[in-house]
Amino acid sequence: MRRLALLVLCAALSACAARGPVAPPGAPSSFADRLAALDLLGDWALQGRLALKGSRDSASGSVHWWQGRESFDLRLHGAFGRGALRLTENTAGARLERADEAPIEASSAAVLLADALPDTPLPLGNLRYWVTGRPAPGAVDAQQLDADNRLALLRQDGWEIRYLEYQPVPPWALPSKLQATRGDIELRLAVKRWLPGAHAP
């Protein structure tokens, strides 16, 4: 009996420690239900194409992004960062790696990213929420929903985000194309593949 109880306890602790996706109870019938379902997404990864256009330059390339609760691993390949850029952050700090250059570290990814892409900044702090089809924490200036209670347009923190397409990632529906603009800065993301519950690279 003690052995059985121990096995049950271990299983419960393992379930609590898991950071993978948890299926929502049913199809969302409102935006609040959709947000509650996205709360169960857990760690995730995406693969696709990212394009940035600023007042003085523009660039595009492939993106591989893993996002955890308190850490992320973002890899850009192509025109970004002279061919390749990898930005990681966790509770210990942030690290930026670029092709043919020594890695640099700082207390946060925002500091490193401002150095790497000074004219076309990525709003990573908010983007981790926006790419899943939800507002970032904080005030929302405006939002519009489509017929399926999904974000069609969001205005937040000076940015306007337009959701152009969604793709089924059962049991969720996640954005596959979005456009974010702020002044003369434009960001476009096309997601080829979503990976809910992905492990850290």
Secondary structure, 3 states (H helix, E strand, C coil): CHHHHHHHHHHHHHHHHCCCCCCCCCCCCCHHHHHHHHCCCCCEEEEEEEEEECCCCEEEEEEEEEECCCCEEEEEEECHHHHEEEEEEECCEEEEEECCCCCEEECCHHHHHHHHCCCCCCCHHHHHHHCCCCCCCCCCCEEEECCCCCEEEEEECCEEEEEEEEEEECCEEEEEEEEEEECCEEEEEEEEEEEECCCCC
